[in-house]
Amino acid sequence: MPSSSSPSGLMLPDTLPLFPLPGALLLPRGQIPLNIFEPRYLVMVDAALAGSRLIGMVQPDPGVVDRIGLPQIYRVGCAGRITQFAETGDGRYLIQLTGISRFRIVEELSVITPFRQAQVDFAPYSADRSPGAGENEVDREGMLAALRKFSDANKVPIDWGSIEQAGNEALVNGLSMMSPYGVREKQALLEAETLKDRAEMLIAITEMDLARKDGDEEPRLQ
């Protein structure tokens, strides 16, 4: 039975296929390209295309395995809808996922499919289906200042014209998804309760990273 729906009428199911991928952060209305080549995930994409077209992006917890030897996964992920699909001549799939809503894993299911599946709950993240929710509370100037510092320190060119035209939601979520930080940091950005919280966390992580580089070059949190 479907659990809820998005503003566009897309029904959000009670179960999702899971794609554990370290460092890959998907957020609502963000887009992520994926190169699918492992047989189990080719099967997963086939199943998604035949159904809701939704895939649950989750991150494995580094160095932790569960009782049957599979990588432990964090309990919060983001559902993405397959919005682009292409098949290559060598059997790979090139897909694009567009983020719909975060979810919390209620229970991972015992399944016969080669890919993992879970019962999920979208209810805690109902605000994710409201585009632009919380945009007015974001410290945009603080975000841009941190981005300038990061750009200068790492010699990364920035398309400031596109940045200035982006709304606060697109800016915060886009920078969070593209950020070069570790799994735990990406997970913290994903789990930030509001857009304002995510912006503040991204600023703090960026400033900590820059401080490390100015200091003793300690490795960033992984």
Phi and psi restraints in degrees (value plus and minus 20) as a CYANA .aco file:
   2 PRO   PHI     -82.3   -42.3
   2 PRO   PSI     126.6   166.6
   3 SER   PHI    -116.2   -76.2
   3 SER   PSI     -53.7   -13.7
   4 SER   PHI    -186.3  -146.3
   4 SER   PSI    -199.7  -159.7
   5 SER   PHI    -155.6  -115.6
   5 SER   PSI     137.9   177.9
   6 SER   PHI    -110.0   -70.0
   6 SER   PSI     149.0   189.0
   7 PRO   PHI     -77.7   -37.7
   7 PRO   PSI     -49.1    -9.1
   8 SER   PHI    -100.0   -60.0
   8 SER   PSI     -21.2    18.8
   9 GLY   PHI      73.8   113.8
   9 GLY   PSI     -20.0    20.0
  10 LEU   PHI     -87.7   -47.7
  10 LEU   PSI     103.2   143.2
  11 MET   PHI     -99.3   -59.3
  11 MET   PSI     113.4   153.4
  12 LEU   PHI    -117.3   -77.3
  12 LEU   PSI     100.2   140.2
  13 PRO   PHI     -99.1   -59.1
  13 PRO   PSI     146.7   186.7
  14 ASP   PHI     -99.3   -59.3
  14 ASP   PSI     -39.6     0.4
  15 THR   PHI    -147.6  -107.6
  15 THR   PSI     129.5   169.5
  16 LEU   PHI    -157.8  -117.8
  16 LEU   PSI     126.1   166.1
  17 PRO   PHI     -91.6   -51.6
  17 PRO   PSI     125.2   165.2
  18 LEU   PHI    -129.8   -89.8
  18 LEU   PSI     115.5   155.5
  19 PHE   PHI    -140.1  -100.1
  19 PHE   PSI      73.8   113.8
  20 PRO   PHI     -95.3   -55.3
  20 PRO   PSI     100.9   140.9
  21 LEU   PHI    -165.2  -125.2
  21 LEU   PSI      89.4   129.4
  22 PRO   PHI     -84.4   -44.4
  22 PRO   PSI     115.3   155.3
  23 GLY   PHI      60.5   100.5
  23 GLY   PSI     -23.9    16.1
  24 ALA   PHI    -114.7   -74.7
  24 ALA   PSI      89.4   129.4
  25 LEU   PHI    -126.8   -86.8
  25 LEU   PSI     104.3   144.3
  26 LEU   PHI    -137.5   -97.5
  26 LEU   PSI     114.4   154.4
  27 LEU   PHI    -149.3  -109.3
  27 LEU   PSI     139.6   179.6
  28 PRO   PHI     -72.3   -32.3
  28 PRO   PSI     109.2   149.2
  29 ARG   PHI      50.0    90.0
  29 ARG   PSI     -18.1    21.9
  30 GLY   PHI    -100.8   -60.8
  30 GLY   PSI     143.0   183.0
  31 GLN   PHI    -148.3  -108.3
  31 GLN   PSI     118.9   158.9
  32 ILE   PHI    -155.5  -115.5
  32 ILE   PSI     106.6   146.6
  33 PRO   PHI    -105.0   -65.0
  33 PRO   PSI     122.6   162.6
  34 LEU   PHI    -152.9  -112.9
  34 LEU   PSI     118.4   158.4
  35 ASN   PHI    -125.0   -85.0
  35 ASN   PSI      86.6   126.6
  36 ILE   PHI    -119.0   -79.0
  36 ILE   PSI     102.0   142.0
  37 PHE   PHI    -155.7  -115.7
  37 PHE   PSI     -44.3    -4.3
  38 GLU   PHI     -88.3   -48.3
  38 GLU   PSI     116.6   156.6
  39 PRO   PHI     -73.9   -33.9
  39 PRO   PSI     -60.2   -20.2
  40 ARG   PHI     -85.3   -45.3
  40 ARG   PSI     -52.7   -12.7
  41 TYR   PHI    -105.3   -65.3
  41 TYR   PSI     -43.1    -3.1
  42 LEU   PHI     -83.4   -43.4
  42 LEU   PSI     -62.2   -22.2
  43 VAL   PHI     -83.3   -43.3
  43 VAL   PSI     -60.6   -20.6
  44 MET   PHI     -80.5   -40.5
  44 MET   PSI     -64.3   -24.3
  45 VAL   PHI     -85.1   -45.1
  45 VAL   PSI     -61.5   -21.5
  46 ASP   PHI     -77.3   -37.3
  46 ASP   PSI     -64.4   -24.4
  47 ALA   PHI     -85.7   -45.7
  47 ALA   PSI     -60.8   -20.8
  48 ALA   PHI     -84.7   -44.7
  48 ALA   PSI     -62.7   -22.7
  49 LEU   PHI     -83.9   -43.9
  49 LEU   PSI     -50.5   -10.5
  50 ALA   PHI    -100.6   -60.6
  50 ALA   PSI     -29.8    10.2
  51 GLY   PHI    -144.7  -104.7
  51 GLY   PSI    -138.3   -98.3
  52 SER   PHI    -101.0   -61.0
  52 SER   PSI     -31.0     9.0
  53 ARG   PHI      47.9    87.9
  53 ARG   PSI      -5.5    34.5
  54 LEU   PHI    -121.8   -81.8
  54 LEU   PSI     120.7   160.7
  55 ILE   PHI    -150.9  -110.9
  55 ILE   PSI     117.1   157.1
  56 GLY   PHI    -111.2   -71.2
  56 GLY   PSI      89.2   129.2
  57 MET   PHI    -101.9   -61.9
  57 MET   PSI     104.5   144.5
  58 VAL   PHI    -154.8  -114.8
  58 VAL   PSI     143.1   183.1
  59 GLN   PHI    -132.1   -92.1
  59 GLN   PSI     117.6   157.6
  60 PRO   PHI     -94.9   -54.9
  60 PRO   PSI     125.9   165.9
  61 ASP   PHI    -100.7   -60.7
  61 ASP   PSI      97.2   137.2
  62 PRO   PHI     -75.0   -35.0
  62 PRO   PSI     108.6   148.6
  63 GLY   PHI      56.8    96.8
  63 GLY   PSI     -14.2    25.8
  64 VAL   PHI    -136.3   -96.3
  64 VAL   PSI     109.9   149.9
  65 VAL   PHI    -141.0  -101.0
  65 VAL   PSI     133.3   173.3
  66 ASP   PHI    -107.4   -67.4
  66 ASP   PSI    -191.7  -151.7
  67 ARG   PHI     -88.4   -48.4
  67 ARG   PSI     -37.2     2.8
  68 ILE   PHI    -129.9   -89.9
  68 ILE   PSI      -4.6    35.4
  69 GLY   PHI      67.9   107.9
  69 GLY   PSI     -16.0    24.0
  70 LEU   PHI    -104.9   -64.9
  70 LEU   PSI     131.3   171.3
  71 PRO   PHI     -78.7   -38.7
  71 PRO   PSI     111.3   151.3
  72 GLN   PHI     -85.2   -45.2
  72 GLN   PSI     118.7   158.7
  73 ILE   PHI    -135.5   -95.5
  73 ILE   PSI     130.3   170.3
  74 TYR   PHI     -86.0   -46.0
  74 TYR   PSI     135.4   175.4
  75 ARG   PHI    -107.2   -67.2
  75 ARG   PSI     -27.1    12.9
  76 VAL   PHI    -136.9   -96.9
  76 VAL   PSI     110.9   150.9
  77 GLY   PHI    -157.9  -117.9
  77 GLY   PSI    -190.7  -150.7
  78 CYS   PHI    -154.5  -114.5
  78 CYS   PSI     111.2   151.2
  79 ALA   PHI    -101.9   -61.9
  79 ALA   PSI     112.7   152.7
  80 GLY   PHI    -141.5  -101.5
  80 GLY   PSI     122.2   162.2
  81 ARG   PHI    -118.0   -78.0
  81 ARG   PSI     116.1   156.1
  82 ILE   PHI     -88.9   -48.9
  82 ILE   PSI      91.6   131.6
  83 THR   PHI    -132.1   -92.1
  83 THR   PSI     -30.2     9.8
  84 GLN   PHI    -162.5  -122.5
  84 GLN   PSI     123.2   163.2
  85 PHE   PHI    -167.5  -127.5
  85 PHE   PSI     113.3   153.3
  86 ALA   PHI    -165.4  -125.4
  86 ALA   PSI     126.8   166.8
  87 GLU   PHI    -132.8   -92.8
  87 GLU   PSI     111.5   151.5
  88 THR   PHI    -109.8   -69.8
  88 THR   PSI     148.6   188.6
  89 GLY   PHI     -90.4   -50.4
  89 GLY   PSI     -37.7     2.3
  90 ASP   PHI    -122.5   -82.5
  90 ASP   PSI      -2.2    37.8
  91 GLY   PHI      70.7   110.7
  91 GLY   PSI     -14.6    25.4
  92 ARG   PHI    -108.6   -68.6
  92 ARG   PSI     138.5   178.5
  93 TYR   PHI    -131.0   -91.0
  93 TYR   PSI     115.0   155.0
  94 LEU   PHI    -130.4   -90.4
  94 LEU   PSI      92.5   132.5
  95 ILE   PHI    -145.4  -105.4
  95 ILE   PSI     140.9   180.9
  96 GLN   PHI    -144.2  -104.2
  96 GLN   PSI     110.1   150.1
  97 LEU   PHI    -123.2   -83.2
  97 LEU   PSI     117.4   157.4
  98 THR   PHI    -130.5   -90.5
  98 THR   PSI     104.8   144.8
  99 GLY   PHI     -84.8   -44.8
  99 GLY   PSI     115.6   155.6
 100 ILE   PHI    -129.3   -89.3
 100 ILE   PSI     -75.9   -35.9
 101 SER   PHI    -184.4  -144.4
 101 SER   PSI     127.8   167.8
 102 ARG   PHI     -92.8   -52.8
 102 ARG   PSI     142.5   182.5
 103 PHE   PHI    -167.2  -127.2
 103 PHE   PSI     141.4   181.4
 104 ARG   PHI    -133.6   -93.6
 104 ARG   PSI     113.7   153.7
 105 ILE   PHI     -94.1   -54.1
 105 ILE   PSI     102.0   142.0
 106 VAL   PHI    -103.5   -63.5
 106 VAL   PSI     -65.5   -25.5
 107 GLU   PHI    -181.5  -141.5
 107 GLU   PSI     112.5   152.5
 108 GLU   PHI     -98.5   -58.5
 108 GLU   PSI     117.8   157.8
 109 LEU   PHI    -114.4   -74.4
 109 LEU   PSI     129.4   169.4
 110 SER   PHI    -103.7   -63.7
 110 SER   PSI      95.9   135.9
 111 VAL   PHI    -152.1  -112.1
 111 VAL   PSI     142.1   182.1
 112 ILE   PHI    -117.6   -77.6
 112 ILE   PSI     -26.0    14.0
 113 THR   PHI     -91.7   -51.7
 113 THR   PSI     133.4   173.4
 114 PRO   PHI     -92.5   -52.5
 114 PRO   PSI     -33.4     6.6
 115 PHE   PHI    -127.1   -87.1
 115 PHE   PSI     135.2   175.2
 116 ARG   PHI     -98.4   -58.4
 116 ARG   PSI     130.5   170.5
 117 GLN   PHI    -158.1  -118.1
 117 GLN   PSI     136.3   176.3
 118 ALA   PHI    -166.7  -126.7
 118 ALA   PSI     130.3   170.3
 119 GLN   PHI     -98.2   -58.2
 119 GLN   PSI     111.6   151.6
 120 VAL   PHI    -149.1  -109.1
 120 VAL   PSI     141.1   181.1
 121 ASP   PHI    -148.9  -108.9
 121 ASP   PSI      96.6   136.6
 122 PHE   PHI    -109.5   -69.5
 122 PHE   PSI     -32.9     7.1
 123 ALA   PHI     -76.2   -36.2
 123 ALA   PSI     -59.8   -19.8
 124 PRO   PHI     -84.6   -44.6
 124 PRO   PSI     -33.6     6.4
 125 TYR   PHI    -141.5  -101.5
 125 TYR   PSI      17.5    57.5
 126 SER   PHI     -81.0   -41.0
 126 SER   PSI     -49.5    -9.5
 127 ALA   PHI     -85.3   -45.3
 127 ALA   PSI     -40.5    -0.5
 128 ASP   PHI     -82.4   -42.4
 128 ASP   PSI     -44.7    -4.7
 129 ARG   PHI    -108.6   -68.6
 129 ARG   PSI     -10.5    29.5
 130 SER   PHI    -132.6   -92.6
 130 SER   PSI      77.0   117.0
 131 PRO   PHI     -74.0   -34.0
 131 PRO   PSI     112.8   152.8
 132 GLY   PHI      61.5   101.5
 132 GLY   PSI     -14.5    25.5
 133 ALA   PHI     -79.6   -39.6
 133 ALA   PSI     105.8   145.8
 134 GLY   PHI      62.5   102.5
 134 GLY   PSI     -13.1    26.9
 135 GLU   PHI     -80.6   -40.6
 135 GLU   PSI     -57.0   -17.0
 136 ASN   PHI     -89.3   -49.3
 136 ASN   PSI     -35.4     4.6
 137 GLU   PHI    -113.3   -73.3
 137 GLU   PSI     -23.0    17.0
 138 VAL   PHI     -98.0   -58.0
 138 VAL   PSI     116.8   156.8
 139 ASP   PHI    -101.1   -61.1
 139 ASP   PSI      63.0   103.0
 140 ARG   PHI     -82.3   -42.3
 140 ARG   PSI     -62.7   -22.7
 141 GLU   PHI     -83.5   -43.5
 141 GLU   PSI     -57.4   -17.4
 142 GLY   PHI     -84.0   -44.0
 142 GLY   PSI     -60.2   -20.2
 143 MET   PHI     -81.4   -41.4
 143 MET   PSI     -67.0   -27.0
 144 LEU   PHI     -86.3   -46.3
 144 LEU   PSI     -57.0   -17.0
 145 ALA   PHI     -83.4   -43.4
 145 ALA   PSI     -63.9   -23.9
 146 ALA   PHI     -84.1   -44.1
 146 ALA   PSI     -58.2   -18.2
 147 LEU   PHI     -85.6   -45.6
 147 LEU   PSI     -59.8   -19.8
 148 ARG   PHI     -83.1   -43.1
 148 ARG   PSI     -63.9   -23.9
 149 LYS   PHI     -81.8   -41.8
 149 LYS   PSI     -63.9   -23.9
 150 PHE   PHI     -82.7   -42.7
 150 PHE   PSI     -64.5   -24.5
 151 SER   PHI     -81.0   -41.0
 151 SER   PSI     -65.4   -25.4
 152 ASP   PHI     -85.8   -45.8
 152 ASP   PSI     -62.7   -22.7
 153 ALA   PHI     -89.3   -49.3
 153 ALA   PSI     -53.5   -13.5
 154 ASN   PHI    -126.7   -86.7
 154 ASN   PSI     -14.9    25.1
 155 LYS   PHI      34.2    74.2
 155 LYS   PSI      22.4    62.4
 156 VAL   PHI    -119.4   -79.4
 156 VAL   PSI     100.1   140.1
 157 PRO   PHI     -89.4   -49.4
 157 PRO   PSI     120.7   160.7
 158 ILE   PHI    -142.6  -102.6
 158 ILE   PSI     113.7   153.7
 159 ASP   PHI    -103.1   -63.1
 159 ASP   PSI      67.0   107.0
 160 TRP   PHI     -87.5   -47.5
 160 TRP   PSI     -46.1    -6.1
 161 GLY   PHI     -82.0   -42.0
 161 GLY   PSI     -65.8   -25.8
 162 SER   PHI     -88.0   -48.0
 162 SER   PSI     -57.3   -17.3
 163 ILE   PHI     -81.2   -41.2
 163 ILE   PSI     -65.9   -25.9
 164 GLU   PHI     -84.1   -44.1
 164 GLU   PSI     -50.5   -10.5
 165 GLN   PHI    -102.9   -62.9
 165 GLN   PSI     -36.4     3.6
 166 ALA   PHI     -95.2   -55.2
 166 ALA   PSI     120.1   160.1
 167 GLY   PHI     -89.2   -49.2
 167 GLY   PSI     146.7   186.7
 168 ASN   PHI     -83.1   -43.1
 168 ASN   PSI     -59.2   -19.2
 169 GLU   PHI     -83.7   -43.7
 169 GLU   PSI     -68.4   -28.4
 170 ALA   PHI     -82.5   -42.5
 170 ALA   PSI     -57.0   -17.0
 171 LEU   PHI     -86.2   -46.2
 171 LEU   PSI     -72.5   -32.5
 172 VAL   PHI     -84.3   -44.3
 172 VAL   PSI     -69.6   -29.6
 173 ASN   PHI     -89.5   -49.5
 173 ASN   PSI     -58.5   -18.5
 174 GLY   PHI     -84.1   -44.1
 174 GLY   PSI     -64.8   -24.8
 175 LEU   PHI     -86.9   -46.9
 175 LEU   PSI     -55.7   -15.7
 176 SER   PHI     -83.1   -43.1
 176 SER   PSI     -64.2   -24.2
 177 MET   PHI     -87.1   -47.1
 177 MET   PSI     -55.9   -15.9
 178 MET   PHI    -106.6   -66.6
 178 MET   PSI     -29.0    11.0
 179 SER   PHI     -82.4   -42.4
 179 SER   PSI     127.3   167.3
 180 PRO   PHI    -112.2   -72.2
 180 PRO   PSI       9.3    49.3
 181 TYR   PHI    -111.7   -71.7
 181 TYR   PSI     156.2   196.2
 182 GLY   PHI     -99.0   -59.0
 182 GLY   PSI     156.3   196.3
 183 VAL   PHI     -78.7   -38.7
 183 VAL   PSI     -67.5   -27.5
 184 ARG   PHI     -85.5   -45.5
 184 ARG   PSI     -57.0   -17.0
 185 GLU   PHI     -87.3   -47.3
 185 GLU   PSI     -62.5   -22.5
 186 LYS   PHI     -82.9   -42.9
 186 LYS   PSI     -59.2   -19.2
 187 GLN   PHI     -85.9   -45.9
 187 GLN   PSI     -59.5   -19.5
 188 ALA   PHI     -82.1   -42.1
 188 ALA   PSI     -59.6   -19.6
 189 LEU   PHI     -84.6   -44.6
 189 LEU   PSI     -60.5   -20.5
 190 LEU   PHI     -81.8   -41.8
 190 LEU   PSI     -62.6   -22.6
 191 GLU   PHI    -105.0   -65.0
 191 GLU   PSI     -24.0    16.0
 192 ALA   PHI     -74.2   -34.2
 192 ALA   PSI     111.5   151.5
 193 GLU   PHI     -85.0   -45.0
 193 GLU   PSI     -64.0   -24.0
 194 THR   PHI    -145.3  -105.3
 194 THR   PSI     147.2   187.2
 195 LEU   PHI     -81.1   -41.1
 195 LEU   PSI     -60.1   -20.1
 196 LYS   PHI     -79.9   -39.9
 196 LYS   PSI     -65.2   -25.2
 197 ASP   PHI     -80.9   -40.9
 197 ASP   PSI     -61.5   -21.5
 198 ARG   PHI     -85.9   -45.9
 198 ARG   PSI     -61.4   -21.4
 199 ALA   PHI     -81.9   -41.9
 199 ALA   PSI     -65.1   -25.1
 200 GLU   PHI     -84.3   -44.3
 200 GLU   PSI     -58.4   -18.4
 201 MET   PHI     -87.4   -47.4
 201 MET   PSI     -60.8   -20.8
 202 LEU   PHI     -84.9   -44.9
 202 LEU   PSI     -60.9   -20.9
 203 ILE   PHI     -80.5   -40.5
 203 ILE   PSI     -66.5   -26.5
 204 ALA   PHI     -83.5   -43.5
 204 ALA   PSI     -63.8   -23.8
 205 ILE   PHI     -83.4   -43.4
 205 ILE   PSI     -62.4   -22.4
 206 THR   PHI     -83.2   -43.2
 206 THR   PSI     -64.3   -24.3
 207 GLU   PHI     -85.2   -45.2
 207 GLU   PSI     -57.6   -17.6
 208 MET   PHI     -85.2   -45.2
 208 MET   PSI     -60.7   -20.7
 209 ASP   PHI     -84.4   -44.4
 209 ASP   PSI     -62.5   -22.5
 210 LEU   PHI     -86.2   -46.2
 210 LEU   PSI     -57.9   -17.9
 211 ALA   PHI     -84.2   -44.2
 211 ALA   PSI     -59.5   -19.5
 212 ARG   PHI     -81.6   -41.6
 212 ARG   PSI     -62.8   -22.8
 213 LYS   PHI     -87.2   -47.2
 213 LYS   PSI     -50.5   -10.5
 214 ASP   PHI     -98.6   -58.6
 214 ASP   PSI     -36.2     3.8
 215 GLY   PHI    -120.6   -80.6
 215 GLY   PSI    -133.9   -93.9
 216 ASP   PHI    -122.5   -82.5
 216 ASP   PSI      -3.3    36.7
 217 GLU   PHI      38.7    78.7
 217 GLU   PSI      17.3    57.3
 218 GLU   PHI     -83.9   -43.9
 218 GLU   PSI     125.1   165.1
 219 PRO   PHI     -85.9   -45.9
 219 PRO   PSI     123.6   163.6
 220 ARG   PHI     -90.4   -50.4
 220 ARG   PSI     136.6   176.6
 221 LEU   PHI     -78.9   -38.9
 221 LEU   PSI     110.1   150.1
